[in-house]
């Protein structure tokens, strides 16, 4: 039986150079060619609509590149998974599900999955917290047997539909928000992954076994339909029996996800987390300064807070803990729409705006080009790829930057690559003050290899009282002491055919149509709300 992966990641793991390989703005020439081929293949089969002078592309580049990274940039393999996901989305009516899900249903699902703390690591990636010890058997039985109040139905069980909505929140709300913050490093690449702190202290063997199907649901869903959305998982407070059961626990996850799991001893927790995130963003119980417990509303970090204009502070909890998505207004600003349903009635309200300067600074020039990252021995200027018409922000199904930097060239324009030239730092059309060299993230120093695994950490989870917020219709929305939010994602990237969740076979799909894809957001939707 293989031993569990104890100890922190290597020091190089937190460097941007290693993380950005295969990401938008940091593609090799071969990877750029794979993007173009993938787009052509998907468009020919009716699963992708290229951008035109009057219409945005159906999917942003950041989303498409995630599928390619998961399949080692083999366009044919990436297309198989992309096609399966689009059919799955249509069969489960994913767009309508997120738009109409009962908010109480959503918050119940949020209480049993990882929650966004409201903070990001030093690279701008959102940090989620999952306190497994709070998932007692009564809570899980009640959740699995609960009947959804949402009117949107699908072939999947009710508990899975609610889980789908949490993943949609990750890609439609959290990642676009983190991508638009101007102070993060490498703003040419969208934020398309998350970090997870998983606290398994005070979890018994029986509880682990009872949670196996719950965790498998999340793992298989992310692997199949939300690929490459996990950066890493830090496991804290592993009980003494954990090495014994690791052999069957790791079977819940695909091999790529398993490679991103790091089990930390009590002595390694603070040094390791501090290497990836500021102390102010680490929960206090793990040696940081953040007063956050699972069940609380996300505590938005100051850099995000100063970019946000909340239209009604009383709705902040609904904005951060309910189904929310972004849309563009006529000025090109990102506007947050709180959606879902309350007491069976559709709810849609503009609740916040990202300041226009923040969005413009984060995305840079509207003619942003890709930035290729080469080995240090042969660094060269990126190829001058053709760029498509501007997109004002990421599409709702993905979280790419608001433009297409690796686009399918128009029919009248041939795809050509310029000769390599000496690299210029941040060689994309971006204001130089966005990421000053003085803000470059220092290389973290990890604990020495001599640090040994410690006994089980005795971390005491706090007991939180329910909170209430007043909704627009005057009713009271109760937020129970949630345990977890958004999504423990099992990141994809495993070799071979993608795993599939057991669901009824898809109906016949008209592959020449793309109307089931997420339509581009339009400012007219905001005018209709006024």
C-alpha positions as CSV (number, residue, x, y, z in Angstrom):
1,X,0.0,0.0,0.0
2,X,1.4,3.4,-1.0
3,X,2.1,5.8,1.7
4,X,0.1,9.1,1.7
5,X,1.8,12.2,0.3
6,X,3.0,13.8,3.5
7,X,4.9,17.1,3.7
8,X,4.6,20.4,1.9
9,X,4.9,20.9,-1.8
10,X,8.4,21.7,-3.2
11,X,9.4,25.4,-3.0
12,X,9.0,25.7,-6.8
13,X,5.3,24.8,-6.5
14,X,4.4,28.3,-5.5
15,X,6.3,30.0,-8.3
16,X,4.3,31.6,-11.0
17,X,6.7,30.3,-13.7
18,X,5.7,26.7,-12.9
19,X,2.0,27.3,-12.4
20,X,1.5,29.3,-15.6
21,X,2.7,26.7,-18.0
22,X,-0.2,25.8,-20.2
23,X,-2.2,28.9,-19.2
24,X,-3.6,31.7,-21.4
25,X,-0.8,34.1,-22.2
26,X,1.9,31.5,-21.5
27,X,1.5,29.0,-24.2
28,X,4.2,27.5,-26.4
29,X,3.9,27.7,-30.1
30,X,2.7,24.1,-30.2
31,X,0.1,24.8,-27.6
32,X,-1.2,27.8,-29.4
33,X,-1.6,25.7,-32.6
34,X,-3.5,23.1,-30.5
35,X,-5.9,25.9,-29.3
36,X,-6.6,26.9,-32.9
37,X,-7.1,23.3,-34.0
38,X,-9.4,22.6,-31.0
39,X,-11.6,25.6,-31.9
40,X,-11.8,24.5,-35.5
41,X,-12.8,20.9,-34.5
42,X,-15.4,22.1,-31.9
43,X,-16.9,24.6,-34.3
44,X,-17.2,22.0,-37.1
45,X,-19.1,19.7,-34.8
46,X,-21.4,22.5,-33.6
47,X,-20.1,22.8,-30.1
48,X,-18.3,26.1,-30.4
49,X,-19.4,29.3,-32.0
50,X,-16.4,31.6,-33.1
51,X,-16.5,35.3,-32.5
52,X,-17.9,37.6,-35.2
53,X,-18.1,41.3,-35.6
54,X,-21.6,41.3,-34.0
55,X,-21.4,38.3,-31.6
56,X,-19.1,37.0,-29.0
57,X,-17.6,33.5,-29.1
58,X,-19.7,30.9,-27.2
59,X,-16.8,30.1,-24.9
60,X,-13.9,32.1,-23.8
61,X,-10.3,31.0,-24.4
62,X,-9.6,30.4,-20.7
63,X,-12.3,27.7,-20.5
64,X,-11.2,26.0,-23.7
65,X,-7.6,25.9,-22.6
66,X,-8.6,24.1,-19.4
67,X,-9.9,21.2,-21.5
68,X,-6.6,21.2,-23.5
69,X,-4.5,21.2,-20.4
70,X,-6.5,18.3,-19.0
71,X,-5.7,16.3,-22.2
72,X,-2.1,17.3,-22.6
73,X,-3.0,19.7,-25.4
74,X,-4.2,16.9,-27.7
75,X,-7.1,18.6,-29.5
76,X,-9.0,15.4,-30.4
77,X,-8.9,14.1,-26.7
78,X,-9.9,17.6,-25.4
79,X,-12.8,17.7,-27.8
80,X,-14.2,14.3,-26.5
81,X,-14.4,15.7,-23.0
82,X,-15.6,19.1,-24.1
83,X,-18.4,17.5,-26.2
84,X,-19.4,15.2,-23.3
85,X,-19.6,18.2,-21.0
86,X,-21.7,20.3,-23.5
87,X,-24.2,17.4,-23.9
88,X,-24.3,17.0,-20.1
89,X,-24.9,20.7,-19.6
90,X,-27.8,20.5,-22.1
91,X,-29.4,17.4,-20.5
92,X,-29.2,18.9,-17.0
93,X,-30.3,22.3,-18.2
94,X,-27.4,23.8,-16.3
95,X,-27.9,27.4,-17.3
96,X,-31.6,27.4,-16.2
97,X,-30.6,25.5,-13.0
98,X,-28.2,28.2,-11.8
99,X,-30.6,30.9,-12.8
100,X,-33.7,29.5,-11.0
101,X,-32.3,27.3,-8.2
102,X,-34.1,27.9,-4.9
103,X,-31.8,30.0,-2.8
104,X,-32.5,27.9,0.3
105,X,-31.6,24.8,-1.6
106,X,-28.4,26.5,-2.7
107,X,-27.4,27.4,0.8
108,X,-28.1,23.9,2.1
109,X,-25.7,22.5,-0.6
110,X,-23.2,25.2,0.3
111,X,-23.3,23.9,3.9
112,X,-21.8,20.5,3.0
113,X,-19.1,21.5,0.6
114,X,-16.0,23.7,0.7
115,X,-16.6,27.4,1.2
116,X,-14.7,30.3,-0.3
117,X,-13.1,32.2,2.5
118,X,-13.3,35.5,0.5
119,X,-9.5,35.5,0.3
120,X,-6.9,34.7,-2.3
121,X,-3.4,33.3,-2.2
122,X,-0.3,35.3,-3.3
123,X,-1.0,34.4,-6.9
124,X,-4.6,35.6,-6.8
125,X,-6.2,32.1,-6.6
126,X,-9.2,31.8,-4.4
127,X,-8.8,29.9,-1.1
128,X,-11.6,27.5,0.0
129,X,-11.9,25.9,3.4
130,X,-13.5,22.4,4.1
131,X,-14.0,21.3,7.7
132,X,-15.0,17.7,7.3
133,X,-15.5,17.2,11.0
134,X,-18.7,19.2,10.9
135,X,-20.4,16.8,8.5
136,X,-22.1,14.6,11.0
137,X,-24.2,11.6,9.8
138,X,-27.6,13.3,10.6
139,X,-26.6,16.4,8.6
140,X,-25.6,14.3,5.6
141,X,-28.6,12.0,5.7
142,X,-30.9,15.0,5.8
143,X,-29.1,16.6,2.9
144,X,-29.1,13.5,0.7
145,X,-32.8,12.8,1.3
146,X,-34.0,16.4,1.0
147,X,-36.3,17.1,-1.9
148,X,-35.3,20.2,-3.9
149,X,-37.7,23.1,-3.9
150,X,-36.2,24.3,-7.3
151,X,-38.5,24.0,-10.2
152,X,-35.7,23.2,-12.6
153,X,-35.4,19.4,-12.9
154,X,-33.0,17.1,-14.7
155,X,-32.1,13.5,-15.0
156,X,-29.6,13.7,-12.1
157,X,-30.6,13.3,-8.4
158,X,-31.5,16.4,-6.6
159,X,-28.4,16.4,-4.5
160,X,-26.3,16.4,-7.7
161,X,-28.2,19.3,-9.2
162,X,-27.4,21.4,-6.2
163,X,-23.7,20.4,-6.4
164,X,-23.7,21.4,-10.0
165,X,-24.9,24.9,-9.0
166,X,-21.9,25.2,-6.6
167,X,-19.5,24.5,-9.4
168,X,-21.3,27.0,-11.6
169,X,-20.7,29.6,-8.8
170,X,-17.0,28.9,-8.9
171,X,-16.7,29.5,-12.6
172,X,-19.4,32.2,-13.0
173,X,-18.8,34.3,-9.9
174,X,-15.6,33.6,-7.9
175,X,-13.1,33.1,-10.6
176,X,-14.2,36.0,-12.8
177,X,-14.2,38.2,-9.7
178,X,-10.6,37.2,-8.8
179,X,-9.5,37.6,-12.4
180,X,-10.7,41.2,-12.5
181,X,-8.7,42.4,-9.4
182,X,-5.9,44.6,-10.7
183,X,-3.3,43.9,-8.0
184,X,-2.7,40.3,-8.7
185,X,0.4,38.9,-10.5
186,X,0.2,37.9,-14.1
187,X,-3.1,39.6,-15.0
188,X,-2.7,38.4,-18.6
189,X,-3.8,34.9,-17.4
190,X,-7.3,34.4,-16.0
191,X,-7.7,32.9,-12.5
192,X,-9.1,29.5,-13.4
193,X,-8.1,27.3,-10.4
194,X,-8.7,27.2,-6.6
195,X,-6.8,26.2,-3.5
196,X,-8.4,24.1,-0.8
197,X,-7.6,23.7,2.9
198,X,-9.2,20.5,4.0
199,X,-9.4,20.0,7.8
200,X,-10.0,16.4,8.8
201,X,-9.2,16.7,12.5
202,X,-11.7,15.0,14.8
203,X,-12.9,12.8,11.9
204,X,-13.3,9.1,12.8
205,X,-12.9,6.1,10.5
206,X,-16.7,5.5,10.3
207,X,-17.3,9.1,9.3
208,X,-14.7,8.8,6.6
209,X,-16.5,5.7,5.2
210,X,-19.9,7.3,5.4
211,X,-18.7,10.3,3.4
212,X,-17.1,8.3,0.6
213,X,-20.0,8.7,-1.9
214,X,-20.4,12.4,-1.0
215,X,-16.7,13.1,-1.8
216,X,-16.8,10.9,-4.9
217,X,-19.6,12.9,-6.3
218,X,-17.6,16.1,-6.1
219,X,-14.4,14.5,-7.4
220,X,-16.0,12.8,-10.4
221,X,-18.0,15.9,-11.3
222,X,-14.9,18.1,-11.4
223,X,-12.9,15.5,-13.2
224,X,-15.5,15.0,-15.9
225,X,-17.0,18.5,-16.4
226,X,-14.9,21.1,-14.6
227,X,-11.4,20.1,-15.6
228,X,-8.2,21.9,-14.4
229,X,-10.0,23.9,-11.7
230,X,-7.9,22.7,-8.8
231,X,-4.5,24.0,-8.0
232,X,-3.8,21.9,-4.8
233,X,-5.3,20.5,-1.6
234,X,-3.7,21.0,1.8
235,X,-4.9,18.3,4.2
236,X,-4.6,19.4,7.9
237,X,-5.2,17.4,11.1
238,X,-4.9,13.9,9.6
239,X,-5.8,11.3,12.3
240,X,-3.3,8.6,13.3
241,X,-5.2,6.0,11.2
242,X,-5.0,8.0,8.0
243,X,-2.0,6.3,6.5
244,X,-3.8,3.0,6.9
245,X,-6.9,4.1,5.0
246,X,-5.1,6.2,2.4
247,X,-5.0,3.2,0.0
248,X,-8.8,3.3,-0.5
249,X,-9.3,7.0,0.1
250,X,-7.1,7.9,-2.9
251,X,-9.3,5.8,-5.1
252,X,-12.0,8.5,-4.7
253,X,-9.8,10.8,-6.8
254,X,-8.2,10.7,-10.2
255,X,-4.4,10.4,-10.3
256,X,-3.8,14.0,-11.3
257,X,-5.9,15.2,-8.3
258,X,-4.1,12.8,-6.0
259,X,-0.8,14.3,-7.1
260,X,-2.0,17.7,-5.9
261,X,-2.9,16.6,-2.4
262,X,-0.4,17.4,0.4
263,X,-0.8,16.2,3.9
264,X,0.7,18.5,6.5
265,X,1.8,17.8,10.0
266,X,0.9,20.3,12.7
267,X,4.4,21.9,12.6
268,X,4.2,22.2,8.8
269,X,0.8,23.9,8.6
270,X,1.6,27.6,9.2
271,X,5.0,27.6,7.3
272,X,3.4,25.9,4.3
273,X,0.3,28.0,4.1
274,X,2.3,31.2,4.7
275,X,4.4,30.3,1.6
276,X,1.3,30.4,-0.5
277,X,-0.8,33.1,1.1
278,X,-0.5,36.1,3.3
279,X,-0.9,35.5,7.0
280,X,-3.9,37.9,6.9
281,X,-5.6,35.4,4.6
282,X,-4.9,32.2,6.7
283,X,-7.7,31.2,9.2
284,X,-6.6,32.0,12.7
285,X,-7.0,28.4,13.8
286,X,-4.2,27.4,11.4
287,X,-1.8,30.1,12.6
288,X,-3.1,33.1,10.6
289,X,-5.0,36.2,11.3
290,X,-8.3,35.6,9.5
291,X,-11.3,35.2,11.8
292,X,-13.1,32.8,9.4
293,X,-14.9,29.5,10.2
294,X,-16.9,27.4,7.9
295,X,-20.5,28.6,8.0
296,X,-19.5,32.3,7.9
297,X,-20.0,34.7,5.0
298,X,-16.8,35.1,3.0
299,X,-14.6,37.8,4.3
300,X,-13.6,39.7,1.2
301,X,-10.0,40.7,1.1
302,X,-9.3,44.5,1.0
303,X,-8.0,44.5,-2.6
304,X,-11.3,43.0,-3.8
305,X,-13.4,45.2,-1.4
306,X,-12.0,48.5,-2.7
307,X,-12.9,47.5,-6.3
308,X,-16.5,46.7,-5.4
309,X,-19.5,49.0,-5.2
310,X,-22.2,47.2,-3.2
311,X,-25.6,48.7,-4.2
312,X,-27.2,47.6,-0.9
313,X,-25.1,46.6,2.0
314,X,-28.0,44.6,3.5
315,X,-27.8,42.3,0.5
316,X,-24.1,41.5,0.9
317,X,-24.8,38.1,2.4
318,X,-27.0,37.2,-0.5
319,X,-24.3,38.5,-2.9
320,X,-21.6,36.3,-1.4
321,X,-23.5,33.2,-0.3
322,X,-26.2,32.8,-3.0
323,X,-26.1,32.1,-6.7
324,X,-24.5,35.1,-8.4
325,X,-23.1,35.7,-11.8
326,X,-21.5,38.6,-13.7
327,X,-22.8,40.6,-16.6
328,X,-21.5,43.7,-18.5
329,X,-23.2,47.1,-18.3
330,X,-23.1,49.6,-21.2
331,X,-19.9,51.2,-19.8
332,X,-18.1,47.8,-19.9
333,X,-18.2,47.4,-16.1
334,X,-18.8,44.0,-14.4
335,X,-22.2,44.0,-12.6
336,X,-23.1,41.2,-10.2
337,X,-26.5,39.7,-10.6
338,X,-28.0,37.8,-7.7
339,X,-30.2,35.1,-9.3
340,X,-32.2,32.1,-8.2
341,X,-35.7,31.9,-6.7
342,X,-37.3,32.9,-3.4
343,X,-40.5,31.2,-2.3
344,X,-41.0,29.9,-5.8
345,X,-40.7,33.3,-7.4
346,X,-37.8,34.2,-9.8
347,X,-35.2,36.5,-8.3
348,X,-32.8,38.7,-10.3
349,X,-31.2,41.8,-8.9
350,X,-28.1,43.8,-9.6
351,X,-26.3,43.8,-6.3
352,X,-22.7,45.0,-6.9
353,X,-20.4,46.6,-9.5
354,X,-16.7,46.2,-10.1
355,X,-15.3,49.7,-10.7
356,X,-14.4,50.2,-14.3
357,X,-10.8,51.1,-13.6
358,X,-10.3,47.8,-11.9
359,X,-11.6,45.8,-14.9
360,X,-9.7,47.9,-17.4
361,X,-6.4,47.6,-15.4
362,X,-6.8,43.9,-14.9
363,X,-7.4,43.2,-18.6
364,X,-5.0,45.7,-20.0
365,X,-5.3,46.6,-23.7
366,X,-8.2,45.3,-25.7
367,X,-5.6,44.0,-28.2
368,X,-3.9,41.9,-25.7
369,X,-1.7,39.2,-27.3
370,X,-0.5,35.9,-25.9
371,X,2.7,35.8,-24.0
372,X,4.7,32.6,-24.6
373,X,6.8,31.3,-21.8
374,X,9.9,29.4,-22.9
375,X,12.6,27.6,-20.9
376,X,15.1,30.0,-19.4
377,X,17.7,28.8,-21.9
378,X,15.6,29.8,-24.9
379,X,13.2,32.5,-24.0
380,X,11.7,34.3,-27.0
381,X,9.0,36.8,-27.8
382,X,5.5,35.4,-28.3
383,X,4.2,34.8,-31.8
384,X,2.1,37.6,-33.1
385,X,-1.2,35.7,-33.3
386,X,-4.2,37.3,-34.8
387,X,-6.6,38.7,-32.2
388,X,-10.3,38.8,-32.4
389,X,-12.7,41.5,-31.6
390,X,-12.8,42.6,-27.9
391,X,-14.8,40.8,-25.3
392,X,-15.5,42.9,-22.3
393,X,-15.2,40.2,-19.7
394,X,-15.2,36.5,-19.2
395,X,-18.1,34.5,-20.4
396,X,-20.3,33.1,-17.7
397,X,-19.4,29.4,-18.3
398,X,-15.7,30.1,-18.0
399,X,-13.3,32.6,-16.4
400,X,-11.0,33.7,-19.2
401,X,-9.9,37.2,-19.5
402,X,-12.3,39.6,-21.3
403,X,-10.7,39.1,-24.6
404,X,-9.6,36.3,-26.9
405,X,-5.9,36.2,-27.0
406,X,-5.6,32.9,-28.8
407,X,-8.4,33.2,-31.2
408,X,-9.6,31.5,-34.3
409,X,-8.5,33.8,-37.1
410,X,-11.3,35.2,-39.3
411,X,-11.8,33.3,-42.6
412,X,-10.0,36.1,-44.5
413,X,-7.0,36.1,-42.3
414,X,-4.4,33.3,-42.3
415,X,-2.8,32.1,-39.1
416,X,0.8,33.1,-39.1
417,X,3.5,33.2,-36.5
418,X,6.2,35.8,-36.3
419,X,9.8,35.0,-36.0
420,X,11.0,34.7,-32.4
421,X,12.4,37.9,-31.0
422,X,14.2,38.7,-27.7
423,X,11.6,38.8,-24.9
424,X,10.5,42.0,-23.2
425,X,9.2,41.5,-19.6
426,X,5.4,41.2,-19.6
427,X,5.4,41.3,-23.4
428,X,1.8,42.0,-23.8
429,X,0.1,45.3,-24.2
430,X,-0.5,46.1,-20.6
431,X,0.2,49.2,-18.6
432,X,3.6,48.7,-16.9
433,X,2.3,49.8,-13.5
434,X,-0.1,46.9,-13.2
435,X,2.5,44.5,-11.7
436,X,5.5,46.5,-10.6
437,X,8.6,44.4,-10.1
438,X,8.6,45.5,-6.5
439,X,5.5,43.5,-6.0
440,X,6.9,40.3,-7.4
441,X,6.1,37.4,-5.1
442,X,9.2,36.2,-3.2
443,X,10.2,32.6,-3.5
444,X,8.7,30.9,-0.4
445,X,10.9,29.1,2.1
446,X,9.4,25.8,3.1
447,X,10.2,23.8,6.2
448,X,13.4,21.7,6.0
449,X,13.0,18.1,4.8
450,X,13.9,17.0,8.3
451,X,10.5,18.0,9.6
452,X,8.7,14.9,10.7
453,X,4.9,14.2,10.7
454,X,3.4,15.2,13.9
455,X,0.6,13.6,16.0
456,X,-3.0,14.5,15.1
457,X,-3.7,18.2,15.4
458,X,-6.3,19.0,18.0
459,X,-8.1,21.9,16.3
460,X,-11.4,22.8,17.8
461,X,-14.0,24.0,15.2
462,X,-16.1,26.9,16.4
463,X,-19.9,26.7,16.8
464,X,-21.6,29.5,14.9
465,X,-25.1,30.8,15.4
466,X,-27.5,31.0,12.5
467,X,-27.5,34.4,10.7
468,X,-30.4,36.1,9.0
469,X,-30.7,38.6,6.2
470,X,-33.7,40.4,4.8
471,X,-34.5,39.7,1.2
472,X,-36.1,42.2,-1.2
473,X,-39.6,40.7,-0.7
474,X,-39.3,41.2,3.0
475,X,-38.9,37.6,3.9
476,X,-36.1,36.3,6.2
477,X,-33.3,34.2,4.7
478,X,-31.7,32.0,7.4
479,X,-28.1,31.0,6.8
480,X,-27.4,28.0,9.0
481,X,-23.9,27.4,10.4
482,X,-22.7,26.1,7.1
483,X,-19.9,23.7,6.8
484,X,-18.7,24.1,3.3
485,X,-19.2,26.0,0.1
486,X,-18.7,26.0,-3.4
487,X,-16.7,23.0,-4.6
488,X,-14.0,20.5,-3.6
489,X,-12.8,20.1,-7.0
490,X,-11.1,17.1,-8.2
491,X,-9.0,18.6,-10.8
492,X,-8.9,17.0,-14.1
493,X,-6.0,16.0,-16.2
494,X,-6.0,12.3,-16.0
495,X,-4.7,10.3,-19.0
496,X,-7.2,8.5,-21.2
497,X,-10.9,8.9,-21.7
498,X,-12.6,11.3,-19.2
499,X,-14.5,9.7,-16.3
500,X,-18.3,10.1,-16.5
501,X,-20.8,10.3,-13.8
502,X,-23.5,7.7,-14.0
503,X,-26.4,9.5,-15.7
504,X,-29.1,8.6,-18.3
505,X,-27.7,8.5,-21.8
506,X,-28.1,11.9,-23.6
507,X,-30.8,12.4,-26.1
508,X,-30.1,13.0,-29.8
509,X,-28.2,16.2,-30.1
510,X,-28.5,18.5,-33.1
511,X,-24.8,19.2,-33.4
512,X,-25.3,22.0,-35.9
513,X,-27.0,24.1,-33.2
514,X,-25.3,25.8,-30.3
515,X,-28.3,27.5,-28.6
516,X,-27.9,25.3,-25.5
517,X,-24.6,27.0,-24.8
518,X,-24.4,30.0,-22.5
519,X,-25.5,33.0,-24.5
520,X,-23.3,36.1,-24.3
521,X,-24.3,38.5,-21.6
522,X,-25.7,41.8,-22.9
523,X,-26.3,45.1,-21.2
524,X,-29.9,45.0,-22.3
525,X,-30.5,42.4,-19.5
526,X,-29.6,45.1,-17.0
527,X,-32.0,47.6,-18.6
528,X,-34.8,45.1,-18.3
529,X,-34.2,45.0,-14.5
530,X,-34.6,48.7,-14.1
